[in-house]
Amino acid sequence: MTPAAALNRNASGSSARRRQTPAGPIAPPWVTVPPAAYGGTESVVDNLARGLREAGHDVVLFTVGSSSSPVERRSLFADPATPWGAAIPEAAHVLAAYESLGDVDIIHDHTELGPLVAGRSQVTRVPIVCTAHGRFTDLTRPVYAEIARTAAIVAISADQAARAGVPISAVIHHGIDTAAYLPGDGTGGYVAFVGRMSADKGVDRAVRIARKAGWPLRLVTKMRGTPPRSRTSRSTCGTCSTSRPWSYPWPSGSRCCATPPRSSTPSAGTSRSVS
């Protein structure tokens, strides 16, 4: 079965032999599923696992042991691997994942290393779908070109697919849990920003938008990296700060959500009124 055929079979939700199709999503080893705080990919994986289960499919999620997504879970690491982004922990995680998920009908990998290793090592004969959560760049295109030899690559937006430069099997937008993200009346009187504290996400642009509008800015973000980078991020933001833990309801009270990135990102947005 080709990767594209496997993707179509998975999308249909059944095969000719049985109604349920066991799916094996693989999450990165750095954050629990669902995330305790900020974790974009991990939130997507959790929503997908829950949605597949509610649709009547069997789901076996490979993640870290401290994850709490309400599906069958398997893991190598008891807790999120450290240090973040290290090659050896990630390689050990994805190898264990592919060896463990030999009993599913399709593997949905949300890492970049996993499908690359699986294709090279032929560790599994299970069809693989790989979602590309980041931008395609000159550095990542050769990696995804190799992945495309043995896996179906899914883009998360039409813009991302158009800029890919590698074979894309489908465009599937991230779903959201509409029971958690409730629409609001926009009467809070503030601008909301949700994203990483990094220059490419345009948090400084959100600051300028809020200042020009004369509205306060609330942001939910994460800062990762060396202390100098964190200090730079704080000074860029100036007076912007938050003392509250992440809470779903408050963005619904914003007059607009400002997510003005500096470069094209797969799920980029612009200021959008919710009032």
C-alpha beads as a LAMMPS data file, in Angstrom:
LAMMPS data file: protein, C-alpha beads

275 atoms
274 bonds

1 atom types
1 bond types

-500.0 500.0 xlo xhi
-500.0 500.0 ylo yhi
-500.0 500.0 zlo zhi

Masses

1 110.0

Atoms # bond

1 1 1 0.000 0.000 0.000
2 1 1 1.359 3.414 -0.946
3 1 1 1.544 6.193 1.675
4 1 1 -1.171 8.154 -0.138
5 1 1 -3.460 5.099 -0.194
6 1 1 -2.801 4.587 3.507
7 1 1 -3.743 8.204 4.170
8 1 1 -6.979 7.829 2.220
9 1 1 -7.786 4.636 4.059
10 1 1 -7.213 6.343 7.385
11 1 1 -9.347 9.323 6.384
12 1 1 -12.239 7.049 5.449
13 1 1 -12.189 5.585 8.956
14 1 1 -12.502 1.932 7.983
15 1 1 -11.273 -0.859 5.814
16 1 1 -13.253 -3.558 4.074
17 1 1 -12.375 -6.014 6.849
18 1 1 -13.406 -4.117 9.982
19 1 1 -14.971 -0.910 11.220
20 1 1 -12.272 0.168 13.661
21 1 1 -8.835 1.147 12.437
22 1 1 -6.165 1.254 15.151
23 1 1 -4.168 4.448 14.736
24 1 1 -0.751 5.046 16.259
25 1 1 0.088 8.740 16.717
26 1 1 3.652 9.521 17.823
27 1 1 4.203 12.714 19.813
28 1 1 7.583 14.383 20.369
29 1 1 9.303 13.400 23.646
30 1 1 9.662 16.947 25.032
31 1 1 6.181 17.740 26.383
32 1 1 3.303 15.744 27.846
33 1 1 0.100 15.130 25.871
34 1 1 -1.917 17.190 26.567
35 1 1 0.627 19.835 27.554
36 1 1 0.669 21.162 31.107
37 1 1 1.186 24.678 29.715
38 1 1 2.192 25.849 26.223
39 1 1 2.549 23.054 23.683
40 1 1 1.099 23.576 20.240
41 1 1 1.952 20.230 18.653
42 1 1 1.031 18.315 21.786
43 1 1 -2.382 20.016 21.942
44 1 1 -2.979 18.995 18.323
45 1 1 -1.979 15.394 19.048
46 1 1 -4.278 15.255 22.084
47 1 1 -7.249 16.663 20.143
48 1 1 -6.591 14.209 17.322
49 1 1 -6.350 11.209 19.667
50 1 1 -9.558 12.181 21.465
51 1 1 -11.354 12.838 18.195
52 1 1 -10.369 9.492 16.700
53 1 1 -11.490 7.696 19.843
54 1 1 -14.843 9.520 19.858
55 1 1 -15.267 8.577 16.179
56 1 1 -14.999 4.911 17.142
57 1 1 -11.371 4.198 16.289
58 1 1 -8.815 2.459 18.444
59 1 1 -5.891 4.755 19.291
60 1 1 -2.483 3.858 20.685
61 1 1 -0.531 7.013 21.483
62 1 1 3.253 6.892 21.889
63 1 1 4.271 9.739 24.152
64 1 1 5.941 10.140 27.557
65 1 1 4.723 8.278 30.622
66 1 1 3.402 11.325 32.467
67 1 1 0.983 12.173 29.643
68 1 1 -2.711 11.940 30.483
69 1 1 -4.489 11.841 27.111
70 1 1 -7.479 9.477 27.640
71 1 1 -6.401 6.806 25.134
72 1 1 -4.095 3.829 25.344
73 1 1 -0.567 5.184 25.852
74 1 1 2.888 3.706 25.442
75 1 1 6.223 5.315 26.235
76 1 1 9.952 4.964 26.647
77 1 1 10.539 7.933 28.978
78 1 1 8.528 8.318 32.181
79 1 1 8.732 12.114 31.924
80 1 1 9.555 14.634 29.169
81 1 1 13.060 14.042 27.820
82 1 1 15.867 16.481 28.539
83 1 1 17.713 18.430 27.366
84 1 1 15.154 19.813 24.926
85 1 1 15.994 18.984 21.317
86 1 1 18.853 16.593 22.074
87 1 1 19.393 14.071 19.273
88 1 1 19.999 10.910 21.319
89 1 1 16.838 11.065 23.495
90 1 1 14.707 11.811 20.446
91 1 1 16.283 8.980 18.454
92 1 1 15.715 6.539 21.318
93 1 1 12.109 7.738 21.621
94 1 1 11.201 7.330 17.943
95 1 1 12.944 3.964 17.603
96 1 1 11.016 2.671 20.608
97 1 1 7.817 4.110 19.157
98 1 1 8.134 2.331 15.822
99 1 1 9.069 -0.935 17.470
100 1 1 6.087 -0.642 19.826
101 1 1 3.508 0.337 17.194
102 1 1 3.934 -2.671 14.943
103 1 1 0.367 -3.733 15.807
104 1 1 -1.457 -0.660 14.480
105 1 1 -2.857 -0.112 11.001
106 1 1 -1.282 3.294 10.461
107 1 1 1.334 5.421 12.226
108 1 1 0.799 9.174 12.371
109 1 1 4.161 10.709 13.253
110 1 1 4.373 14.250 14.589
111 1 1 8.177 14.262 14.778
112 1 1 10.658 14.910 11.989
113 1 1 13.258 12.369 13.024
114 1 1 10.814 9.472 13.332
115 1 1 9.761 8.969 9.706
116 1 1 13.309 9.675 8.546
117 1 1 14.714 6.935 10.782
118 1 1 11.870 4.558 9.958
119 1 1 12.386 4.985 6.239
120 1 1 16.119 4.429 6.437
121 1 1 16.072 1.541 8.899
122 1 1 12.880 -0.151 7.656
123 1 1 12.024 -0.728 11.311
124 1 1 8.332 -1.028 10.450
125 1 1 6.106 -2.152 7.582
126 1 1 3.165 -0.096 8.889
127 1 1 2.113 2.784 6.571
128 1 1 3.304 6.160 7.877
129 1 1 1.711 9.605 7.754
130 1 1 3.857 12.552 8.854
131 1 1 2.407 15.961 9.707
132 1 1 4.793 18.852 9.097
133 1 1 4.170 21.312 11.926
134 1 1 6.872 23.819 10.968
135 1 1 7.976 25.907 8.016
136 1 1 9.692 24.325 5.039
137 1 1 13.154 25.857 4.676
138 1 1 16.290 25.184 2.665
139 1 1 17.501 23.174 5.641
140 1 1 14.380 21.058 6.147
141 1 1 13.397 20.426 2.509
142 1 1 16.058 17.735 1.900
143 1 1 14.907 16.007 5.090
144 1 1 11.259 16.014 4.042
145 1 1 12.173 14.970 0.498
146 1 1 13.737 11.860 1.989
147 1 1 10.737 11.330 4.284
148 1 1 8.401 11.548 1.272
149 1 1 10.037 8.438 -0.202
150 1 1 8.391 6.239 2.447
151 1 1 5.711 8.352 4.172
152 1 1 2.760 10.564 3.252
153 1 1 3.465 14.163 4.257
154 1 1 0.546 16.262 5.483
155 1 1 0.662 20.062 5.433
156 1 1 -1.391 22.105 7.903
157 1 1 -2.308 24.924 5.528
158 1 1 -2.540 25.566 1.806
159 1 1 0.131 28.267 2.111
160 1 1 2.544 25.853 3.774
161 1 1 1.885 23.256 1.067
162 1 1 2.468 25.817 -1.696
163 1 1 5.875 26.677 -0.233
164 1 1 6.871 23.098 0.575
165 1 1 8.970 22.155 -2.420
166 1 1 8.402 18.478 -1.555
167 1 1 5.515 16.073 -2.307
168 1 1 2.479 16.840 -0.126
169 1 1 -0.214 14.157 0.113
170 1 1 -2.900 16.305 1.721
171 1 1 -3.630 19.564 3.516
172 1 1 -5.335 18.969 6.855
173 1 1 -5.891 21.951 9.099
174 1 1 -5.470 21.629 12.851
175 1 1 -8.738 21.016 14.601
176 1 1 -9.696 22.630 17.874
177 1 1 -11.897 21.525 20.742
178 1 1 -14.851 23.874 20.413
179 1 1 -16.009 22.901 23.909
180 1 1 -12.781 24.380 25.326
181 1 1 -12.442 27.438 23.077
182 1 1 -15.757 29.176 23.526
183 1 1 -16.697 32.258 21.483
184 1 1 -16.927 35.439 23.511
185 1 1 -18.467 38.855 23.164
186 1 1 -15.136 40.682 22.868
187 1 1 -16.002 43.104 25.648
188 1 1 -12.743 42.645 27.569
189 1 1 -11.187 45.642 25.883
190 1 1 -7.748 44.121 25.317
191 1 1 -5.608 42.614 22.568
192 1 1 -4.639 38.934 22.917
193 1 1 -1.390 37.359 21.703
194 1 1 -0.704 33.613 21.939
195 1 1 2.638 32.314 20.690
196 1 1 6.296 31.701 21.402
197 1 1 8.411 34.561 22.700
198 1 1 10.587 34.730 19.596
199 1 1 11.225 37.360 16.943
200 1 1 9.645 35.368 14.105
201 1 1 6.277 35.226 15.915
202 1 1 6.059 39.021 15.914
203 1 1 5.260 39.653 19.568
204 1 1 6.823 43.131 19.258
205 1 1 4.393 43.840 16.429
206 1 1 1.531 42.832 18.708
207 1 1 2.899 45.344 21.243
208 1 1 2.857 48.105 18.629
209 1 1 -0.655 47.180 17.481
210 1 1 -1.954 47.356 21.045
211 1 1 -0.191 50.642 21.759
212 1 1 -1.450 52.262 18.563
213 1 1 -4.988 51.134 19.353
214 1 1 -4.655 52.319 22.941
215 1 1 -5.703 48.929 24.273
216 1 1 -3.927 46.799 26.911
217 1 1 -2.192 43.628 25.725
218 1 1 -2.521 40.206 27.299
219 1 1 -0.213 37.473 26.131
220 1 1 0.318 33.777 26.698
221 1 1 3.801 32.714 25.720
222 1 1 6.780 30.584 26.521
223 1 1 10.428 31.579 26.620
224 1 1 13.026 28.920 25.955
225 1 1 16.755 29.228 25.378
226 1 1 19.808 30.769 26.963
227 1 1 19.443 33.533 29.577
228 1 1 20.669 36.248 27.147
229 1 1 17.922 35.341 24.686
230 1 1 15.333 35.434 27.461
231 1 1 16.564 38.851 28.595
232 1 1 16.298 40.150 25.034
233 1 1 12.757 38.834 24.757
234 1 1 11.735 40.613 27.959
235 1 1 13.281 43.907 26.901
236 1 1 11.600 43.684 23.490
237 1 1 8.227 43.279 25.167
238 1 1 8.801 46.221 27.439
239 1 1 5.838 46.648 29.744
240 1 1 4.028 43.511 28.585
241 1 1 3.771 40.818 31.215
242 1 1 1.424 38.206 32.588
243 1 1 0.972 36.912 36.101
244 1 1 -1.779 34.435 35.383
245 1 1 -1.521 30.768 34.407
246 1 1 -2.840 29.809 30.989
247 1 1 -6.613 29.834 30.924
248 1 1 -8.747 29.090 27.875
249 1 1 -11.643 31.507 28.517
250 1 1 -9.783 34.821 28.585
251 1 1 -8.895 35.149 24.856
252 1 1 -12.617 35.074 24.067
253 1 1 -12.988 38.422 25.786
254 1 1 -10.373 40.114 23.612
255 1 1 -11.269 42.796 21.120
256 1 1 -8.869 41.155 18.679
257 1 1 -6.188 38.475 18.522
258 1 1 -2.888 39.742 17.138
259 1 1 -0.525 37.109 15.750
260 1 1 1.536 39.047 13.170
261 1 1 4.594 36.911 12.296
262 1 1 7.591 38.301 10.447
263 1 1 7.702 35.465 7.950
264 1 1 5.221 33.007 6.549
265 1 1 4.378 30.344 9.098
266 1 1 2.128 27.316 8.532
267 1 1 -0.695 28.549 10.749
268 1 1 -0.006 32.286 10.726
269 1 1 -2.794 34.708 11.380
270 1 1 -3.316 38.445 11.454
271 1 1 -5.313 40.710 13.704
272 1 1 -8.800 39.320 13.803
273 1 1 -11.790 40.861 15.514
274 1 1 -13.831 38.628 17.792
275 1 1 -16.131 41.346 19.101

Bonds

1 1 1 2
2 1 2 3
3 1 3 4
4 1 4 5
5 1 5 6
6 1 6 7
7 1 7 8
8 1 8 9
9 1 9 10
10 1 10 11
11 1 11 12
12 1 12 13
13 1 13 14
14 1 14 15
15 1 15 16
16 1 16 17
17 1 17 18
18 1 18 19
19 1 19 20
20 1 20 21
21 1 21 22
22 1 22 23
23 1 23 24
24 1 24 25
25 1 25 26
26 1 26 27
27 1 27 28
28 1 28 29
29 1 29 30
30 1 30 31
31 1 31 32
32 1 32 33
33 1 33 34
34 1 34 35
35 1 35 36
36 1 36 37
37 1 37 38
38 1 38 39
39 1 39 40
40 1 40 41
41 1 41 42
42 1 42 43
43 1 43 44
44 1 44 45
45 1 45 46
46 1 46 47
47 1 47 48
48 1 48 49
49 1 49 50
50 1 50 51
51 1 51 52
52 1 52 53
53 1 53 54
54 1 54 55
55 1 55 56
56 1 56 57
57 1 57 58
58 1 58 59
59 1 59 60
60 1 60 61
61 1 61 62
62 1 62 63
63 1 63 64
64 1 64 65
65 1 65 66
66 1 66 67
67 1 67 68
68 1 68 69
69 1 69 70
70 1 70 71
71 1 71 72
72 1 72 73
73 1 73 74
74 1 74 75
75 1 75 76
76 1 76 77
77 1 77 78
78 1 78 79
79 1 79 80
80 1 80 81
81 1 81 82
82 1 82 83
83 1 83 84
84 1 84 85
85 1 85 86
86 1 86 87
87 1 87 88
88 1 88 89
89 1 89 90
90 1 90 91
91 1 91 92
92 1 92 93
93 1 93 94
94 1 94 95
95 1 95 96
96 1 96 97
97 1 97 98
98 1 98 99
99 1 99 100
100 1 100 101
101 1 101 102
102 1 102 103
103 1 103 104
104 1 104 105
105 1 105 106
106 1 106 107
107 1 107 108
108 1 108 109
109 1 109 110
110 1 110 111
111 1 111 112
112 1 112 113
113 1 113 114
114 1 114 115
115 1 115 116
116 1 116 117
117 1 117 118
118 1 118 119
119 1 119 120
120 1 120 121
121 1 121 122
122 1 122 123
123 1 123 124
124 1 124 125
125 1 125 126
126 1 126 127
127 1 127 128
128 1 128 129
129 1 129 130
130 1 130 131
131 1 131 132
132 1 132 133
133 1 133 134
134 1 134 135
135 1 135 136
136 1 136 137
137 1 137 138
138 1 138 139
139 1 139 140
140 1 140 141
141 1 141 142
142 1 142 143
143 1 143 144
144 1 144 145
145 1 145 146
146 1 146 147
147 1 147 148
148 1 148 149
149 1 149 150
150 1 150 151
151 1 151 152
152 1 152 153
153 1 153 154
154 1 154 155
155 1 155 156
156 1 156 157
157 1 157 158
158 1 158 159
159 1 159 160
160 1 160 161
161 1 161 162
162 1 162 163
163 1 163 164
164 1 164 165
165 1 165 166
166 1 166 167
167 1 167 168
168 1 168 169
169 1 169 170
170 1 170 171
171 1 171 172
172 1 172 173
173 1 173 174
174 1 174 175
175 1 175 176
176 1 176 177
177 1 177 178
178 1 178 179
179 1 179 180
180 1 180 181
181 1 181 182
182 1 182 183
183 1 183 184
184 1 184 185
185 1 185 186
186 1 186 187
187 1 187 188
188 1 188 189
189 1 189 190
190 1 190 191
191 1 191 192
192 1 192 193
193 1 193 194
194 1 194 195
195 1 195 196
196 1 196 197
197 1 197 198
198 1 198 199
199 1 199 200
200 1 200 201
201 1 201 202
202 1 202 203
203 1 203 204
204 1 204 205
205 1 205 206
206 1 206 207
207 1 207 208
208 1 208 209
209 1 209 210
210 1 210 211
211 1 211 212
212 1 212 213
213 1 213 214
214 1 214 215
215 1 215 216
216 1 216 217
217 1 217 218
218 1 218 219
219 1 219 220
220 1 220 221
221 1 221 222
222 1 222 223
223 1 223 224
224 1 224 225
225 1 225 226
226 1 226 227
227 1 227 228
228 1 228 229
229 1 229 230
230 1 230 231
231 1 231 232
232 1 232 233
233 1 233 234
234 1 234 235
235 1 235 236
236 1 236 237
237 1 237 238
238 1 238 239
239 1 239 240
240 1 240 241
241 1 241 242
242 1 242 243
243 1 243 244
244 1 244 245
245 1 245 246
246 1 246 247
247 1 247 248
248 1 248 249
249 1 249 250
250 1 250 251
251 1 251 252
252 1 252 253
253 1 253 254
254 1 254 255
255 1 255 256
256 1 256 257
257 1 257 258
258 1 258 259
259 1 259 260
260 1 260 261
261 1 261 262
262 1 262 263
263 1 263 264
264 1 264 265
265 1 265 266
266 1 266 267
267 1 267 268
268 1 268 269
269 1 269 270
270 1 270 271
271 1 271 272
272 1 272 273
273 1 273 274
274 1 274 275
